[in-house]
Amino acid sequence: MVELELQRLCHVDHEPTAAQFELWVETVLVDQVRDIELVIRIVDELESAALNEQYRHKVGPTNVLSFPVELPEGVETPLLGDLVICAPAVVREAQEQNKLVHDHWAHLVIHGVLHLLGFDHIEDQQAEQMEAEEVFVLKKLSINNPYQEVVNS
């Protein structure tokens, strides 16, 4: 079972419903045998930039930040972690990349949840594995590969 807490601190057009967020998260976590809890916090560019600078030492807002739960050894919890998603960045990126806003939201949620599960993209091999998993999950949702360039004919 997946328990999702959704915190909306920023609102934009084309914002997903709670049910859509739940579907995207559950599609990633379908094979998990344990109960899982996570938080998705939808924020503005100011909060995203502050968190990005504080935790990644990078200037400016970013689309999604993942904060996996870190517990002392021997302590167990169903909490997987938190995702912080910058709503204006999601909408802007979708427009710039000629993607459906809904599809970009789904991709970033899936990307963030995979980070919470331990996936990363620092090294090329890790990036290929993570992208393949993202594409696999998105395909289950009938969403096109976000890494494939669209060629206009």
N, C-alpha and C positions, 0 to 999 in steps of 0.2 A: 504494500500500500504506500502511496505517495501522498504526503500532506504538504501542500504549498501555501505559504503565506505571501500574499501579493500586497505590496505597499506602493501606492501611486502618489508620488509627490509632484508629478508633472504630467500634464495632459497635452496630447497632440491629436491632430486629425489621424484617422486610420489606426486608432489605438486598438490593440487586440482585446478580446474579452477575457475574463478569468478562465472560461472554459477552453479557449484557445491556448492560453499559457499552460494550463493543466495537460492538455492533449500533447503539446510539444514535449513537456517534461516527461510525461509518462511514456511517450514513444522512445525516448532515450533510455529510460530506466526499466523498460519492460522485462529485462532478464535479471533484474536484481531480486535476490531472494529475501532481502530484509526490508523492514519498513524504513522509509526515508522521509525526512523532512528537509525542506529548503525554503529560503526566502528569496523572492525576486522584488527588488526595489527599483521603481521607475523614477528617474531623477532628471533634473534640468542640467544644462551645461556647466553651471557654476559648481554644483555639488560633484559632478563627474570630474571636472578639472581639479578640484581640491583633493579628491580621493586619488586620482591618477598621480598627482604630484606627491602626495603623502606616501603612497604605497609602491609606486613604480618609478618615482623620481622623474616623471615626464610632464612637460608643460602642456596644458590644454585638456579639453574633454576627450574621452574615448567612448567607443560604442558600448562595450561591455567589460566589466571587471568581475573577476571570480575570486571569491574568498572561501577556500575550503576550510572546513572546521579543523582546528589543530588542538588535539587533546593529549594530555599526558598518557603515557603507556599504561594500559590496563583499564582506562576509562572508556566506556562505550556509550554511544548516543546515536539515535537515528538521524541526528542533524548532519546533513551532507555539507552544508555551507550556505553562502549568500551570493547572489548575483546582483550587480548594480548595472542597470541598463539606462543609458542616456537617450531618452525619447527623441529629442531634436536631432541627435546625431544619426539615429536609425532612419528617420524620415529623410534627412538630407542625403545620406549615403545611398539610399534606395533610389532617390531621384537622380543623383549623379551617375549611378551605375546602371540606370535604366532597368531596375528590378521592381517587381511588385513589392509594395511596402509590407504587406502581409508576409510574403516569402522571406524578406530580409529580417523581419522580427523573428520568424521561426528559426532561421539560420543562426541568429545571434543567441537565442535562448539555447538551442542545441549545442552551439559552440561553447557557451558558458558552462552548461551542465557537464559536458565532456571534460572541461578543465577541472570541475569539482571532482570528477571521477579519476583524475590523475593524468589525463591526456595533456600533451603540450606540443608546441610547434617551434621550439627554439632551434633544434637541429633539423636538417632536411628529412631524415628518416622519420623522426617524430611527426613532422609536419605532414608528410605523405600519409602516415597512418591515421592521424587525426582527421585530415581532409577526407580520406576514404570513409571513415566512420560517419562523418557529417553527411556526406553524399548518400550513404546507405540509409541513414535515418530520414533524411529529407525525401528520399525516393519513396519510402513507406507512406509519406504524407502527400505524395504526388507533387512534390516541389522539385523543380529542375536543379541541376548541379550549379551552385553559385560560383564555382571556379572556372566554369566553361564560358569562354567569351561568346557572346551572341554575334553572329555574322549576318549582317543585313544583305539580302540579295536583290 
